[in-house]
Amino acid sequence: MQTTNSKFDSPPASATTGAIVVQSNTLRPVCSSAICRLPAEILSEIFIHCMPQDEDLSPNTRLAPLLFTMICRRWRQVAIGFPKLWCRLRLEVWDTDWQKLAVCYDSWLERTRGCPLSLRLQCHNDWDKIQSILQPYARQISSLELYFCTKGLFMVEDFHALEDLKITLSVPQYHPSRSINRSLSKLPVNLRRLDVKDLLFHSRELDYFTDSSWARLTHLKVTILEISTFTDILRLCPNLISMTTEATFFPKDHAKALVSHVNLQSLFMTWYVILDPSQSYCPFNYFTLPNLRVLETCHRLWQHKDFMEFLSRSKCSLERLVLDERVELTAEQREEYAALIPSFELVKRPDLSW
């Protein structure tokens, strides 16, 4: 067990904003309360249930898990020796005090001792800096969210344990930069979930993505331009089970050919017709989904006839259909959906531009 002074004893101010920093030599050597005499296994479980419920953690001595290390030496030993307490972390890259931050983050990550990591990175300038910290733990990182204020190149191909990747930009991009396209062209071999809703993709961007790792994706969230981009993604990702997409279509937008995707089971799709929002448009004319089970849309103008043809062509056993409550349906059409689909719902959606 680690009992010596930790690098966290005096963490940098930027990493522990508002925190009360306590030196390890001020810790009480003995705790007389009953809880301090509990076996380490039970105390560890108590620590787990006291952890903040946020998706990510920052080094802050006012909050668990660092708070546990400030109570007494017994708690400190148990907390430092329990890797699950340290498997979530939010890292930020700033120009100031980076060396101190790097030491702080490295000390935190060392305590994970090989356990899977869930990280959120806020990269304001230099991806190389953050990558230098993460490289020793590349085989542990299973979930990663990248928040960028710049359009620089980032590479995650070597993060072989990564299963879930989300990319968030401070300002959503209508077309990904070449550096982002290059970054996404090579994905980790075990990646299954990808969220790139902040990027608007056109078919020409997909030309970068020929690597077979895209074929292994099972869950995808993406924003697209034109129906051909949607059908190209279906071809690129044959193993998708779930897809969420926001789309912009043109009134006379057409796909190259009808596409069939045999694995997609859940689809959330909302779209906007550019130049003429009142123009009716049915994207379901351009693909077939024989295993579709759940469909949710957020579009008011609904083409009932085209949708019924889609269901007939797909021969899918749709179990749940969710439409915007403002969708234009006759009473007969609603009754038809209710009789055909086990769960049919009309829900109130936010008044979005999509």
Secondary structure, 3 states (H helix, E strand, C coil): CCCCCCCCCCCCHHHCCCCCCCCHHHCECCCCCHHHHCCHHHHHHHHHHCCCCCCCCCCCCCCCCHHHHHCEHHHHHHHHCCHHHHCEEEEEECCCCHHHHHHHHHHHHHCCCCCCEEEEEEECCCHHHHHHHHHHHCCCEEEEEEEECCCCCCCCCCCCCCCEEEEEECCCECCCCHHHHHHHHCCCCCCCEEEEEEEEECHHHHCCCCCHHHHHCCEEEEEEECHHHHHHHHHHCCCCCEEEEEEEECCCCCCCCCEECCCCCEEEEEEEECCCCCCCCCHHHHEECCCCCEEEECCCCCCHHHHHHHHHHHCCCCCEEEEECCCCCCHHHHHHHHHHCCEEEEECCCCCCC
